[in-house]
């Protein structure tokens, strides 16, 4: 999907949070915002997906503050919080009449909780329970289940650290059903997206691979040749998070997107209200 005018204040807000995570120096934080303000005029929304438009914005945060991984400590905290909830996740799967559907809902719930976007402290257990009773669009679950049963290998595109733990019930269930899972993460830190270390700390035991990229979403032009070839050969892809939807929704690939609709441009693009938890098949999925 193409970036919209609403994406600009969103990027500014994300950059402000990242800058504050990187430094307490108000002059540096102001410099970040000033430089982004100058850069905005060079962003061609009509030619870019939201993650593509945000590339220079995140780079400015790093250039000005000198910090490449401003969320390093925060990501560790989020993983720790999510791991404490893992036994409850698995208990719900064990008690479910449809374990696969339950693991899909848990994976989407992780995206909905979105620890990385929060400045406030929350009771993650209560938030998890609240989201479980929220609006889910799972009309395409039957197609997901039917297709995934036929697959031997699955490419799973990770989103944020912490959310990685919420991916585990789905990944582990598929592994028990003799599916080979390739869990794809960022090569280097970008905002709070998961890296190999984040995935390992989250307890991911399946094969972890790198996209070769250090930009948000999955922008194939910024991925390694090895990953692009791997992506092209994949017959079933699970893509977590709104950033992956934004960057891949127009790609001719066999993708199921799992994410929460978090903003007006996404609501308009998908046709669902803000706040809806989505399992959505790519329009190119045959």
Secondary structure, DSSP 8 states (H G I E B T S, - for coil): ----THHHHHHHHHHHHHHHHH---HHHHHHHHHHHHHHGGG--GGG--HHHHHHHHHHHHHHHH--S-TTHHHHHHHHHHHHHHHHHHHHHHHH-SSHHHHHHHHHHHHHHH-GGG--S---HHHHHHHHHTS-EE-TTHHHHHHHHTT-SEEEEE--BTTHHHHHHHHHHHHHHTT-EEEEEEBSS--TTB-BHHHHHHTT--SEEEE-S--SSS--GGGS-HHHHHHHHH-S-EEEESHHHHHHHTTS-S-EEEEEE--SHHHHHHHT--TT-EEEEE-TT--
